[in-house]
Amino acid sequence: MIEGQAEDEINKLLTKPEANGHPKVLVERNLFSQKQFDENFEAGTRPSPTVKQIIHKKLSKCRCSGTCLKGFIYSLFPFISIMKNYNIRQDITGDIVSGLTVGIMHIPQGMAYGMLTTLPPVYGLYMSFFPVLLYFLFGSSKHVSMGTFAVACLMIGSAVSKGMDSLGEDFLSSKPVVLSSENQTQVVLNETFGNFTGNQSETTTRKSISTADDTSEMSPEELDLRLQFAMSVTFMVGVIQLIMGVFRLGFITVYLSDPLISGFTTGAACHVFTSQIKHVFGVSTERYSGVFKLVYTYRDFFTNIETTNIVTLLLSVVCIAVLYCTGRFINQNPKLKPKMFMPVPIELIVVVLGTVVSYALDLEHTHEVIVVSDIPTGLPVPNTKCFTRISSVISDAIALAIVIFAISISMGKLLAKKHDYEVDANQELMAYGISTVVSSFLSSAAPSASLSRSLVQERVGGKTQVAGLVSCCLLLVVLLAIGPYFRTLPNSVLASIIIVALRGMFLQVLDLKKLWRVSLIDFFVWIVAFVSTVLLDVDLGLGAAVVFNLITVVCRSQKPYACLLGQMPGTDIYRDMNIYQEAREIDGLKIFRFEQSLFFVNIEHFRTHLYKKTINPRTLKIAQKKREAKLEKMKKKDIMIVGEVVPDVSIPADTFDMEIDSSGSVKIPIEQKPKTPIDVDFHTIIFDCSPWSFVDSMGVKVLTSIIGEYKAVGVKVILANCKGGIREMFEKTKFYDTLDHSNIYVSLHDAVVKALHIETPVYTSQEDAASEHGTSMADKDDSVEDYNLDFIDDESVKGRRKQGSKSSSTQA
């Protein structure tokens, strides 16, 4: 019956036409403290499993059964599920076309990016073959194209260069390097230059090992050393990624924000550009590593600019112009793109034409144009070079592992979202780790997802990683048969391909305009990441950017926003008075909001802002003591001051005193409105705890101290909107010994109404008291109080008070 009446009332409210055409909210309910609310609605506790339960749950997953084993195999080898649902009729055509397209892109990009690792170009082709094959077995993304990527290859090259520099004079002076070519054999005395003059702390070193950083003139001894460092860093990258996958540490990349990644990759693009500009001009420079590497490289470049090879420069300019125009005005043309079966493979066309022109004109000998030189046929023999230099590359491997994962998983999730499937970050870590570790035994450096190839693979129509198998077949043909025909390919052609491919990274500078409008902190994160990467080298720059990013997080946690809240006229809504001009402060109250969890990092900031927004109780106590001392002194002198009254700063009682009159009725007297302590204009402070997600032990200690300080000067503190976890922390730390349960309320408005003590006297007879014996404490408290939820300073609202009402009404 009661439920039917309540439903009718609700229907009347919903169907009642409003004068202004807007719906209204009408609520009648009792006022609740948190304790009363929990008692009335039988609140429980948050689920908190014990250590034993957690261990039991984990061990239960280790039980061996057919279903469990099948699930494990399917999760470790995602390609099984993908191939079970593979539709040959619908998917095979798109996979073949996209596989051939991406395979064609792999050839020039693999050779070009292979140079960034400071290894011969053929090792870039290995990176485009083995990791793609392995990722097909273990990867969960259907569209990501693994292989060479400019930033990853540059970081590998940086690790190799630092490793070679670390060998020092011990290797170089004891073992001269023999550089061989077709016409001459030259013995080069190796030099290691220490710190530059005038700066004893300079960490940048330079070394002349192979002339003009030319991999074609690299001796077998030097190549073997470089392979040791490259494969060692690759092996360690794979191991780190496997450990992250096993322990489910995929969340680590959340510390690499998008502005940080954007600034870092743009700075790395500057390093890539610098490493290739000398090939464009045919100019020799020393190889540097460490701080200010770019500065010293450009110093050498402009010093030797007079030695520019005109033929190399002209060839580079023509290649760059052709690559840019074709990519910009044909492949990216919104009118032509839908009509094209596949993008124009301009990189492969340029490589083929460059090789043919160089062979026909004999540019290597007639114009001294540096070429790729011999490309071995066949696949590399498995080796254990990856174990030789592990101790020297650990720091580089950590940075490289995180960067590769962050770039690859972001690309995978982007494409997965577009095609409505999920990518498991932890499984991706396992896939990257396994493919990288195995590749390190096959002379293939650490792979990464390529942004450009992945987008092409998806746009051309690729459905699954079968496209990767098709590209591997094409690369296998190149490695086994076609490779030697690229012997006369000029290095400047590969450098031109890399430089044009960097256009997308350099365009990330345009993000700064948006970041400036949206967030200054993200803007400066981008700037710091970019500048530190350019000036401090790639690995140090990434570390500096991550540290700065964490500092911004700490600063925002340490100094969050704090404000006083006011009531919006005619409502039970409270908002920041700095933002809402109509919000009015309630007489006698201060409502304080601290918009961050309260823990050891920001407790002093909390205390400082609270005192600033209200009053410092320590200062107030001193003033009160001085006043009391003055009054005592005046009393001793029997000086009577007209109108001077000693202030009563005692805290109002929180409980009602019941008296029995002569008729036997129970009388509950009116609780008067609390007196405001002298020297201040408020008697109660309400903490809005809704932004607090947790409070640690230091936060509880500060709250206890603050409540005690305000209590000593006659100001009461109550809390509202405390979450379950915070209340549990209060129980553990015995906070309720300082502030009783009755001073914590379920909502801000409940706390405000209680603090104002708007009440009417009610006398209850013994019979009525007996009949209401079973009611809850909340009902008894509210049965003697008449709360008008529309109390504000507006005169038009003050007259709305209902006489004799036993509950609160909210009209918003």
C-alpha positions in Angstrom: 0.0 0.0 0.0 2.8 2.4 1.0 4.7 1.5 -2.1 1.6 2.3 -4.3 1.2 5.7 -2.7 4.8 6.5 -3.2 4.6 5.5 -6.8 1.5 7.7 -7.3 3.3 10.7 -5.7 6.3 10.2 -8.0 4.0 10.0 -11.1 2.3 13.2 -10.0 5.6 15.0 -9.7 6.8 13.7 -13.1 3.6 14.7 -14.9 3.0 18.0 -13.1 3.5 20.8 -15.6 6.1 23.4 -14.6 5.6 27.1 -15.0 8.9 27.7 -16.5 9.0 24.5 -18.6 11.9 23.0 -16.7 11.6 19.9 -14.5 12.1 20.3 -10.7 13.6 18.0 -8.1 11.6 17.6 -4.9 13.1 15.5 -2.1 11.9 14.7 1.4 14.2 12.7 3.6 15.6 12.6 7.1 18.9 14.3 7.9 21.7 11.7 8.2 25.0 11.6 9.8 27.2 8.9 8.3 26.7 6.6 11.3 22.9 6.9 11.2 22.9 6.3 7.4 25.0 3.2 7.8 22.8 1.9 10.6 19.6 2.5 8.7 20.7 1.0 5.4 22.9 -1.8 6.8 26.2 -0.7 5.3 28.9 -3.3 4.9 32.6 -3.1 4.3 34.5 -2.9 1.0 35.8 -6.2 -0.2 39.4 -6.6 1.0 40.9 -10.1 0.3 43.5 -11.4 2.7 46.9 -12.5 1.5 45.8 -16.1 1.9 42.9 -15.5 -0.4 45.0 -13.8 -3.0 47.5 -16.6 -3.0 44.8 -19.2 -3.2 43.2 -17.4 -6.1 46.5 -17.2 -8.0 47.3 -20.9 -7.3 43.9 -21.9 -8.5 44.8 -20.7 -11.9 47.8 -23.0 -12.0 45.7 -26.2 -11.8 46.3 -28.2 -14.9 43.4 -29.3 -16.9 42.5 -29.6 -20.5 40.6 -26.4 -20.6 43.3 -24.5 -18.7 46.0 -25.8 -21.0 44.0 -24.9 -24.0 43.4 -21.4 -22.7 47.1 -21.0 -22.0 48.1 -22.1 -25.5 45.6 -19.8 -27.1 46.8 -16.8 -25.0 50.4 -17.5 -25.8 49.8 -18.1 -29.5 47.0 -15.6 -30.5 47.5 -16.5 -34.2 45.6 -19.8 -33.5 42.4 -18.0 -32.6 43.0 -15.5 -35.5 43.5 -18.3 -38.0 40.5 -20.3 -36.7 38.3 -17.4 -37.7 40.1 -16.6 -40.9 37.9 -16.3 -43.9 40.0 -17.2 -47.0 37.5 -15.9 -49.5 37.1 -12.5 -47.8 40.5 -12.0 -46.2 43.2 -13.5 -48.4 43.1 -10.9 -51.2 43.5 -8.0 -48.8 46.3 -9.7 -46.9 48.3 -10.5 -50.1 48.0 -7.0 -51.5 48.9 -5.3 -48.2 51.7 -7.9 -47.6 53.3 -7.2 -51.0 52.9 -3.4 -50.5 54.5 -3.4 -47.1 57.2 -5.8 -48.3 58.1 -3.4 -51.0 58.3 -0.7 -48.3 60.5 -2.9 -46.1 63.2 -3.2 -48.7 64.3 0.5 -48.9 63.3 1.4 -45.3 65.2 -1.7 -44.0 68.3 -0.8 -45.9 68.0 2.9 -44.9 67.2 2.5 -41.3 69.9 -0.3 -41.0 72.4 2.5 -41.5 71.1 4.3 -38.4 72.2 1.3 -36.3 75.8 2.0 -37.6 75.7 -1.4 -39.2 75.7 -2.3 -42.9 72.3 -1.9 -44.6 71.7 -5.7 -44.9 71.2 -5.9 -41.2 68.2 -3.7 -41.6 66.8 -6.3 -44.0 67.3 -8.9 -41.3 65.3 -6.7 -38.9 62.5 -6.6 -41.5 62.4 -10.4 -41.8 62.9 -12.4 -38.6 60.9 -10.2 -36.1 57.9 -10.0 -38.5 57.9 -13.8 -38.8 58.0 -14.3 -35.0 55.4 -11.6 -34.3 53.0 -13.5 -36.5 53.1 -16.3 -33.9 52.9 -14.4 -30.7 51.4 -10.9 -31.5 47.7 -10.1 -30.8 47.5 -7.1 -33.2 46.2 -7.8 -36.7 47.5 -4.7 -38.4 50.8 -3.6 -36.8 53.9 -3.9 -39.1 57.0 -4.8 -37.1 60.5 -4.2 -38.3 62.7 -1.1 -38.6 61.7 2.2 -37.0 63.8 5.4 -37.1 63.8 6.2 -33.4 64.5 2.6 -32.3 67.3 2.2 -34.8 68.8 5.5 -33.8 68.8 4.5 -30.1 70.5 1.2 -31.1 73.1 3.1 -33.0 73.7 5.4 -30.1 74.3 2.4 -27.8 76.7 0.9 -30.3 78.6 4.2 -30.7 78.9 4.6 -26.9 80.0 1.0 -26.6 82.7 1.5 -29.2 83.8 4.7 -27.5 84.1 2.8 -24.2 86.7 0.5 -25.6 89.1 3.4 -25.6 92.7 3.2 -26.5 93.2 -0.3 -25.2 91.6 -1.8 -28.3 92.4 1.0 -30.8 96.1 1.3 -30.1 96.8 -2.4 -29.8 94.9 -3.4 -32.9 95.0 -1.2 -36.0 92.0 -1.4 -38.2 92.6 -2.3 -41.9 90.2 -0.7 -44.3 89.9 -2.4 -47.6 88.4 -1.4 -51.0 88.8 -2.7 -54.5 91.7 -0.5 -55.5 93.7 0.1 -52.3 94.4 -1.1 -48.8 94.9 1.5 -46.2 96.0 1.2 -42.6 94.4 3.9 -40.4 95.9 4.8 -37.1 93.0 4.9 -34.8 92.7 7.8 -32.4 90.7 8.5 -29.4 90.3 12.1 -28.5 89.5 12.8 -24.8 87.7 15.7 -23.4 87.7 18.9 -25.4 89.9 21.7 -24.4 88.7 24.1 -21.7 86.2 21.7 -20.2 87.5 18.9 -18.0 84.0 17.6 -17.2 83.0 17.3 -20.9 81.5 13.8 -21.5 81.4 14.0 -25.3 84.0 11.9 -27.1 84.9 11.5 -30.7 86.5 8.7 -32.6 87.7 8.1 -36.1 87.3 4.4 -36.8 86.0 4.2 -40.3 86.3 7.1 -42.7 83.4 9.5 -42.7 81.2 7.0 -40.8 81.1 4.8 -44.0 79.9 1.3 -43.2 81.2 0.1 -46.6 84.7 0.6 -45.4 84.2 -1.1 -42.1 86.8 -3.7 -41.2 85.7 -7.2 -40.1 87.1 -6.6 -36.6 85.1 -3.4 -36.2 82.0 -5.0 -37.7 82.2 -7.8 -35.2 82.5 -5.4 -32.3 79.6 -3.4 -33.5 77.5 -6.5 -33.8 78.4 -7.6 -30.3 77.1 -4.3 -28.9 74.0 -4.2 -31.1 73.0 -7.8 -30.4 73.7 -7.4 -26.7 71.4 -4.4 -26.4 68.8 -6.3 -28.5 69.0 -9.3 -26.2 68.6 -7.2 -23.1 65.7 -5.3 -24.6 63.9 -8.7 -25.2 64.7 -9.9 -21.7 63.3 -6.7 -20.1 60.2 -6.9 -22.2 59.7 -10.6 -21.2 60.1 -9.7 -17.5 57.5 -6.9 -17.9 55.2 -9.3 -19.7 55.5 -12.0 -17.1 54.9 -9.6 -14.1 52.1 -7.7 -16.0 54.0 -4.4 -16.0 52.4 -3.0 -19.1 51.0 -0.1 -17.1 54.6 1.4 -16.9 54.0 3.2 -20.2 51.4 5.4 -18.5 54.3 7.5 -17.2 55.1 8.3 -20.9 52.4 10.8 -21.7 51.5 11.8 -25.2 53.3 15.2 -25.0 56.4 13.5 -23.7 56.4 10.9 -26.5 55.7 13.6 -29.1 58.6 15.8 -27.9 61.0 12.9 -27.5 60.3 11.5 -31.0 60.7 15.0 -32.5 64.0 15.4 -30.7 65.1 12.0 -31.9 64.1 13.0 -35.4 66.7 15.8 -35.2 69.3 13.2 -34.3 68.2 11.0 -37.3 68.3 14.0 -39.6 71.8 15.0 -38.4 73.1 11.4 -38.9 72.0 11.5 -42.5 72.7 15.1 -43.6 76.4 14.2 -44.1 75.4 11.5 -46.6 73.3 14.0 -48.5 76.3 16.3 -48.9 79.0 13.6 -49.0 80.8 15.4 -46.2 82.9 13.6 -43.6 82.4 14.2 -39.9 83.7 12.6 -36.7 81.4 10.4 -34.7 80.3 11.8 -31.4 78.3 10.5 -28.4 77.1 12.0 -25.2 76.0 15.6 -24.3 76.0 18.2 -27.1 76.6 15.5 -29.7 74.6 17.5 -32.3 76.5 20.7 -31.6 79.8 19.1 -32.3 78.5 17.2 -35.3 77.2 20.4 -37.0 80.5 22.2 -36.1 82.4 19.6 -38.1 79.8 19.5 -40.8 80.0 23.3 -41.5 83.8 23.2 -41.1 84.0 20.6 -43.9 81.2 22.0 -46.0 83.7 22.9 -48.7 84.4 19.2 -49.3 80.8 18.6 -50.5 80.4 16.1 -53.3 78.3 17.9 -55.9 77.2 14.8 -57.6 76.0 13.3 -54.3 74.2 16.5 -53.4 72.4 16.7 -56.8 71.4 13.1 -56.6 70.1 13.6 -53.0 68.1 16.8 -54.0 66.5 15.0 -56.9 65.5 12.0 -54.7 64.1 14.2 -52.0 62.1 16.2 -54.5 60.6 13.1 -56.1 59.9 11.3 -52.8 58.2 14.4 -51.3 56.1 15.3 -54.3 54.9 11.8 -54.9 54.1 11.2 -51.3 52.5 14.6 -50.7 50.6 15.1 -53.9 49.8 11.6 -55.1 49.8 9.1 -52.2 48.3 11.5 -49.7 46.0 13.3 -52.2 42.4 12.9 -50.8 41.0 12.9 -54.4 43.4 10.3 -55.7 43.7 8.1 -52.7 40.3 6.4 -52.9 40.9 5.6 -56.6 44.3 4.0 -56.1 44.6 0.2 -55.7 47.7 0.7 -53.6 50.1 3.6 -52.8 52.8 4.3 -55.4 55.9 2.4 -54.1 58.0 5.5 -54.7 60.7 4.5 -52.2 61.4 1.2 -54.1 61.3 3.0 -57.4 63.9 5.5 -56.2 66.1 2.7 -54.9 65.9 0.8 -58.2 66.5 3.9 -60.3 69.3 5.1 -58.1 71.0 1.7 -58.3 70.7 1.6 -62.1 72.0 5.1 -62.6 74.9 4.6 -60.2 75.8 1.4 -62.0 75.5 2.9 -65.5 77.5 6.0 -64.7 79.9 4.2 -62.4 79.4 7.0 -59.8 81.5 5.1 -57.2 84.7 5.5 -59.1 84.2 8.4 -61.5 82.7 10.8 -58.9 83.6 9.2 -55.6 80.0 8.6 -54.6 79.8 6.4 -51.5 77.7 3.3 -52.2 76.2 0.4 -50.2 78.9 -2.0 -51.4 78.6 -5.7 -51.1 75.4 -7.2 -49.7 75.8 -10.9 -48.7 73.3 -13.4 -49.9 71.6 -16.0 -47.7 70.5 -15.8 -44.1 72.8 -15.2 -41.1 74.2 -18.1 -39.1 72.9 -18.2 -35.5 75.5 -16.8 -33.1 76.0 -15.9 -29.4 77.4 -12.4 -29.8 74.4 -11.2 -27.7 76.1 -12.4 -24.6 79.4 -10.6 -25.0 78.6 -7.0 -24.0 75.6 -7.2 -21.8 77.0 -5.3 -18.8 77.8 -2.3 -21.1 74.3 -1.8 -22.5 71.8 -2.3 -19.6 70.9 1.3 -19.2 70.4 1.8 -23.0 68.3 -1.4 -23.1 65.9 -0.2 -20.4 65.2 3.0 -22.2 64.9 1.3 -25.6 62.6 -1.4 -24.3 60.2 1.1 -22.8 60.2 3.4 -25.9 59.6 0.5 -28.3 56.7 -0.8 -26.2 55.1 2.6 -25.8 55.3 3.3 -29.5 54.2 -0.1 -30.6 51.3 -0.6 -28.2 49.9 2.8 -28.9 49.9 2.0 -32.6 48.3 -1.4 -32.0 45.6 0.0 -29.8 44.8 2.7 -32.3 44.2 0.2 -35.1 42.4 -2.3 -32.8 40.0 0.4 -31.8 39.2 1.2 -35.4 38.5 -2.4 -36.2 36.7 -3.4 -33.0 39.1 -5.9 -31.4 41.2 -5.9 -28.3 45.0 -5.8 -28.0 46.4 -7.3 -24.8 49.3 -5.1 -23.6 50.9 -7.9 -21.5 50.7 -10.4 -24.4 52.2 -7.7 -26.7 55.1 -7.5 -24.2 55.6 -11.2 -24.4 55.4 -11.1 -28.2 58.0 -8.2 -28.4 60.2 -9.9 -25.9 60.2 -13.3 -27.6 60.7 -11.9 -31.1 63.5 -9.6 -29.9 65.4 -12.3 -27.9 65.3 -14.8 -30.8 66.3 -12.1 -33.3 69.4 -11.3 -31.2 70.7 -14.7 -32.1 70.2 -14.1 -35.8 72.0 -10.8 -36.2 68.7 -8.8 -36.2 68.5 -5.7 -34.0 65.6 -4.8 -31.8 62.4 -4.4 -33.9 59.6 -1.9 -33.4 56.2 -1.1 -34.9 56.5 1.3 -37.8 53.8 4.0 -37.9 53.9 4.5 -41.6 54.0 0.8 -42.6 51.2 -0.1 -40.1 48.9 2.6 -41.5 49.6 1.5 -45.1 49.0 -2.2 -44.2 45.7 -1.3 -42.7 44.6 1.2 -45.4 45.5 -1.1 -48.3 43.2 -3.8 -46.9 45.2 -6.0 -44.6 43.0 -8.1 -42.3 45.5 -10.2 -40.3 49.2 -10.8 -39.8 49.1 -13.1 -42.8 50.1 -9.9 -44.6 53.3 -10.1 -42.6 54.0 -13.6 -43.9 53.6 -12.3 -47.4 56.0 -9.5 -46.8 58.5 -12.0 -45.3 58.3 -14.1 -48.5 59.2 -11.1 -50.6 62.1 -10.2 -48.3 63.3 -13.8 -48.3 63.6 -13.5 -52.1 65.6 -10.3 -51.7 67.9 -11.8 -49.1 68.6 -15.0 -51.1 68.8 -13.7 -54.6 68.3 -10.0 -55.3 70.4 -8.5 -52.6 73.7 -8.3 -54.4 72.1 -6.3 -57.3 71.8 -3.3 -54.9 75.6 -3.1 -54.5 75.9 0.2 -56.4 73.0 1.9 -54.6 74.3 5.3 -53.3 74.1 5.9 -49.6 72.7 9.3 -50.4 69.6 7.7 -51.8 68.9 5.8 -48.6 69.6 9.0 -46.6 67.0 10.9 -48.8 64.4 8.2 -48.0 65.0 8.6 -44.3 64.9 12.4 -44.3 61.6 12.5 -46.2 60.2 9.9 -43.8 61.0 12.3 -40.9 58.5 14.9 -42.2 55.7 13.4 -40.1 57.8 13.6 -36.9 58.8 17.2 -37.5 55.2 18.2 -38.0 54.6 17.2 -34.4 55.9 20.7 -33.6 52.5 21.9 -34.6 51.1 20.2 -31.5 52.6 23.0 -29.4 50.0 25.5 -30.5 47.2 23.2 -29.2 49.1 22.3 -26.0 49.6 26.0 -25.2 45.9 26.6 -25.3 44.9 23.4 -23.5 47.6 22.9 -20.8 50.8 24.8 -20.1 52.1 21.8 -18.1 51.8 19.5 -21.2 53.4 22.3 -23.3 56.5 22.5 -21.1 56.7 18.7 -20.9 56.9 18.7 -24.7 59.5 21.4 -24.7 61.7 19.7 -22.0 61.4 16.4 -23.8 62.5 17.9 -27.1 65.3 20.1 -25.8 66.8 17.5 -23.5 66.7 14.9 -26.3 68.4 17.3 -28.7 71.1 18.5 -26.3 71.7 15.5 -24.0 71.4 12.6 -26.6 68.5 10.2 -26.9 68.8 8.1 -23.8 69.7 10.9 -21.4 67.0 13.1 -23.0 64.3 10.4 -22.4 65.4 10.1 -18.8 65.3 13.8 -18.2 61.9 14.1 -19.8 60.4 11.3 -17.6 61.9 12.8 -14.5 60.4 16.2 -15.4 57.0 14.6 -16.2 57.0 12.9 -12.8 57.9 16.2 -11.1 54.9 17.9 -12.7 52.7 15.1 -11.3 54.3 15.5 -7.8 53.8 19.2 -7.9 50.2 19.0 -8.9 49.7 16.5 -6.1 51.6 18.5 -3.6 49.9 21.8 -4.3 46.4 21.2 -5.5 43.6 23.7 -5.7 41.7 24.7 -2.6 38.7 26.9 -2.2 35.7 27.9 -0.1 32.2 26.8 -1.2 29.0 28.9 -1.2 25.4 27.9 -1.6 23.7 28.5 -4.9 20.5 30.5 -4.2 17.4 28.3 -3.6 19.2 25.0 -3.8 21.2 22.5 -1.8 24.1 22.8 -4.2 27.4 24.2 -3.1 30.0 25.5 -5.6 33.3 27.4 -5.7 32.7 31.0 -4.9 35.6 32.0 -7.1 33.8 30.5 -10.2 30.2 31.1 -9.4 29.5 34.7 -8.5 26.0 33.9 -7.2 27.3 31.4 -4.7 26.8 32.9 -1.2 28.7 32.1 2.0 26.5 31.0 4.8 26.7 33.0 8.0 28.7 31.3 10.7 30.1 28.6 8.3 33.1 28.0 6.3 32.9 25.2 3.7 36.4 24.2 2.7 37.3 21.9 -0.3 40.7 20.5 -0.9 40.8 19.0 -4.4 43.2 16.2 -3.9 43.6 13.2 -1.6 45.2 14.1 1.7 48.5 12.4 2.2 52.1 13.1 3.3 53.0 15.1 0.2 50.4 17.8 0.5 49.5 17.9 4.2 51.4 21.2 4.8 49.8 22.7 1.7 46.4 21.6 3.1 47.1 23.2 6.5 48.4 26.5 4.9 45.4 26.9 2.6 42.9 26.1 5.3 44.4 28.7 7.6 44.5 31.2 4.7 40.9 30.6 3.8 39.6 30.6 7.4 41.9 31.7 10.2 45.0 30.4 11.9 43.8 28.9 15.2 47.2 29.5 16.8 47.0 33.2 16.1 43.4 33.3 17.3 44.4 31.5 20.5 47.1 34.0 21.3 44.7 36.8 20.7 42.2 35.2 23.0 44.7 34.6 25.7 45.8 38.3 25.5 42.2 39.4 25.9 41.6 37.1 28.9 44.8 38.3 30.5 43.7 41.9 29.9 40.3 41.2 31.5 41.9 39.5 34.5 44.2 42.5 35.0 41.2 44.8 34.8 39.3 42.8 37.4 42.2 42.9 39.7 42.2 46.7 39.5 38.4 46.7 40.0 38.0 48.7 36.8 34.5 48.4 35.4 34.1 48.8 31.7 30.6 49.4 30.6 29.4 46.8 28.0 32.5 44.6 28.2 31.5 41.0 28.5 34.0 38.1 28.9 33.6 35.9 25.8 32.4 32.4 26.3 34.6 30.2 24.0 33.4 26.9 25.1 32.3 24.4 22.5 28.5 23.9 22.2 27.2 20.6 23.4 26.5 18.0 20.7 23.9 16.1 22.7 20.4 17.0 24.0 19.7 17.1 27.7 16.3 15.6 28.5 14.2 16.8 31.5 11.0 15.4 33.0 8.4 18.0 34.0 5.8 17.6 36.8 3.2 16.2 34.4 5.5 13.3 33.5 6.1 14.3 29.9 9.6 14.0 28.3 10.8 17.5 27.3 13.5 17.9 24.7 14.7 21.5 24.9 15.7 23.6 21.9 19.4 23.4 21.1 20.4 27.0 20.5 22.4 28.2 17.5 26.1 28.0 18.4 27.8 31.1 19.5 30.5 32.5 17.2 33.8 32.8 19.0 35.0 36.4 19.5 37.4 37.8 16.8 36.0 35.5 14.1 32.8 35.5 12.0 32.1 31.8 12.0 31.6 29.0 14.4 31.9 25.8 12.2 34.2 24.6 9.5 32.9 21.9 7.1 35.4 19.9 5.1 34.0 18.7 1.8 35.8 15.3 1.5 34.3 14.3 -1.9 37.6 14.9 -3.8 39.5 12.7 -1.4 40.1 9.2 -2.7 42.2 8.2 0.2 43.9 9.6 3.4 47.1 8.2 4.7 48.3 8.1 8.4 50.0 11.4 8.1 46.8 12.9 6.7 44.8 11.6 9.6 47.4 13.0 12.0 47.1 16.4 10.5 43.3 16.3 10.6 43.5 15.3 14.3 45.9 18.2 15.0 43.8 20.8 13.1 40.5 19.7 14.8 42.2 20.0 18.2 43.5 23.4 17.4 40.1 24.8 16.2 38.4 23.1 19.2 40.7 25.0 21.6 39.4 28.3 20.2 35.7 27.4 20.0 35.4 26.5 16.4 33.8 23.2 15.5 35.0 21.0 12.6 32.7 18.5 10.8 33.2 16.4 7.7 31.0 15.5 4.8 31.1 13.1 1.8 33.8 10.7 3.2 34.3 7.6 1.1 34.3 4.2 2.5 38.1 3.8 2.3 38.6 7.0 4.2 36.2 5.9 7.0 38.0 2.6 7.3 41.3 4.5 7.7 39.6 6.6 10.4 38.7 3.4 12.2 42.2 2.0 12.0 43.8 5.2 13.3 41.3 5.8 16.1 40.3 9.1 14.5 36.9 8.9 16.0 38.4 9.5 19.5 39.0 13.0 18.2 35.9 13.6 16.1 32.8 11.5 16.9 30.9 9.6 14.3 28.1 12.1 14.6 30.2 14.8 13.1 30.6 13.1 9.8 27.7 13.5 7.4 26.6 11.7 4.2 26.3 15.0 2.2 27.4 18.5 2.4 23.9 19.8 2.8 23.2 17.5 5.7 26.3 18.9 7.4 25.3 22.5 6.7 21.8 22.0 8.1 23.1 20.4 11.2 25.7 23.1 11.8 23.1 25.8 11.6 20.7 24.1 14.1 17.5 25.4 12.7 15.0 23.8 15.1 11.5 24.2 16.7 10.6 23.0 20.2 8.7 19.7 20.4 7.3 18.1 23.5 6.7 14.4 23.3 4.4 12.6 25.8 5.2 9.3 27.4 2.7 7.5 25.2 4.1 9.0 22.0 7.6 8.1 23.2 6.6 4.5 23.8 4.9 4.2 20.4 8.1 5.5 18.7 10.4 3.3 20.8 11.3 1.2 17.7 12.2 4.1 15.5 15.8 4.8 14.5 17.9 7.4 16.1 17.8 9.4 12.9 14.0 9.6 13.0 14.1 10.7 16.6 16.7 13.4 15.9 14.8 14.7 12.9 11.4 14.5 14.7 12.5 17.4 16.9 14.0 19.5 14.1 12.5 21.4 11.3 15.0 22.0 8.5 14.3 24.4 5.7 16.7 23.4 2.9 16.1 26.8 1.1 17.9 28.9 3.7 19.8 31.6 2.0 20.2 35.4 2.2 17.4 35.9 -0.4 14.4 37.5 1.3 12.0 35.9 -1.2 13.2 32.5 -0.1 13.4 33.1 3.7 9.6 33.2 3.9 9.1 29.7 2.6 9.7 27.9 5.8 7.0 25.3 6.6 5.8 25.3 10.2 5.6 21.9 11.9 7.3 19.9 9.2 9.4 17.0 10.4 11.7 16.5 7.4 13.7 18.5 5.0 12.6 19.6 1.5 14.9 20.4 -1.4 13.7 22.4 -4.4 16.3 22.9 -7.0 
